[in-house]
Amino acid sequence: MQFFNEFGKTTRVTVTGTLSIGAGAGKMAMLGMSVGAGATAPMVSIWEGQVTGTTTILGTCTLPLNAYTRIPAYCSGGATFNFLNCENPDITIYWNPLG
């Protein structure tokens, strides 16, 4: 696993599907995601706000296994994630509330 020197609030993802975070903060700064060992590399899409189909932060991409991927983004109203194509996901999202 790569080492990283950023600190943020963490949200664990252990199921596939849609997840929204950061709504209570109003705004959030996304730092990145780490993926543990798994059978298949997860695919993820990220949107700004609490619903899919709003402003796209990251189109559908595949995250590497056993790695941390920096995804620096400012999200007004939090962010919505859609995780696909992974069995027993082991994903941690790093983010910070703003304001």
C-alpha positions as CSV (number, residue, x, y, z in Angstrom):
1,M,0.0,0.0,0.0
2,Q,1.3,3.5,-0.8
3,F,1.8,5.9,2.1
4,F,0.2,9.3,2.0
5,N,0.6,12.4,4.2
6,E,-2.8,13.9,4.0
7,F,-5.3,13.7,6.9
8,G,-9.0,13.7,6.6
9,K,-12.3,12.3,7.9
10,T,-12.8,8.7,6.7
11,T,-15.8,6.9,5.3
12,R,-15.6,3.2,4.8
13,V,-17.3,1.5,1.9
14,T,-18.0,-2.2,2.2
15,V,-21.0,-2.6,-0.2
16,T,-21.6,-1.7,-3.9
17,G,-24.1,0.9,-4.9
18,T,-24.7,4.6,-4.2
19,L,-23.4,6.5,-1.2
20,S,-23.7,10.3,-0.3
21,I,-21.4,12.0,2.2
22,G,-20.7,15.5,3.4
23,A,-24.2,16.9,3.2
24,G,-24.2,18.1,6.9
25,A,-21.0,20.1,6.3
26,G,-22.6,21.9,3.3
27,K,-19.2,21.8,1.5
28,M,-16.5,19.2,1.4
29,A,-12.9,18.8,0.2
30,M,-12.3,15.4,-1.1
31,L,-8.7,14.1,-0.7
32,G,-8.8,10.6,-2.2
33,M,-9.6,7.0,-1.8
34,S,-7.7,3.9,-0.8
35,V,-8.6,0.4,-1.9
36,G,-7.6,-2.7,-0.1
37,A,-7.1,-6.2,-1.5
38,G,-10.0,-7.7,-3.3
39,A,-11.1,-10.0,-6.0
40,T,-11.9,-7.3,-8.5
41,A,-10.9,-3.6,-8.8
42,P,-13.8,-1.3,-8.1
43,M,-15.3,1.1,-10.5
44,V,-16.4,4.5,-9.2
45,S,-18.3,7.6,-10.4
46,I,-18.5,10.8,-8.3
47,W,-20.9,13.7,-8.5
48,E,-21.1,17.0,-6.6
49,G,-24.2,17.2,-4.3
50,Q,-26.5,14.6,-3.0
51,V,-27.9,13.1,-6.2
52,T,-26.4,11.4,-9.2
53,G,-26.4,13.2,-12.5
54,T,-25.5,16.6,-11.1
55,T,-22.1,18.1,-11.7
56,T,-19.6,15.3,-12.5
57,I,-16.4,15.3,-10.4
58,L,-15.1,12.0,-11.8
59,G,-16.6,9.9,-14.6
60,T,-16.6,6.1,-14.3
61,C,-13.1,4.9,-13.6
62,T,-11.4,1.8,-12.2
63,L,-9.5,2.3,-8.9
64,P,-6.3,0.2,-8.5
65,L,-6.3,-2.5,-5.8
66,N,-3.9,-2.0,-2.8
67,A,-3.4,1.6,-3.6
68,Y,-4.3,5.2,-2.5
69,T,-5.6,7.4,-5.4
70,R,-5.6,11.2,-4.9
71,I,-8.8,12.8,-6.1
72,P,-8.6,16.4,-4.9
73,A,-12.0,18.0,-5.4
74,Y,-14.2,20.7,-3.9
75,C,-17.8,19.6,-3.5
76,S,-20.6,22.1,-2.7
77,G,-23.3,20.2,-0.9
78,G,-21.2,17.0,-0.4
79,A,-20.6,14.3,-2.9
80,T,-22.4,11.2,-4.2
81,F,-20.4,8.1,-5.1
82,N,-21.5,5.1,-7.1
83,F,-19.4,1.9,-6.7
84,L,-19.7,-0.9,-9.3
85,N,-18.0,-4.1,-10.3
86,C,-16.5,-5.2,-7.1
87,E,-16.9,-8.2,-4.8
88,N,-16.5,-7.5,-1.1
89,P,-15.2,-3.9,-1.5
90,D,-12.7,-2.6,1.0
91,I,-12.6,1.2,0.2
92,T,-11.9,4.2,2.4
93,I,-12.8,7.7,1.3
94,Y,-10.7,10.5,2.8
95,W,-12.4,14.0,3.0
96,N,-12.8,17.1,5.1
97,P,-15.8,19.2,5.9
98,L,-15.5,22.9,4.9
99,G,-17.4,25.7,6.5
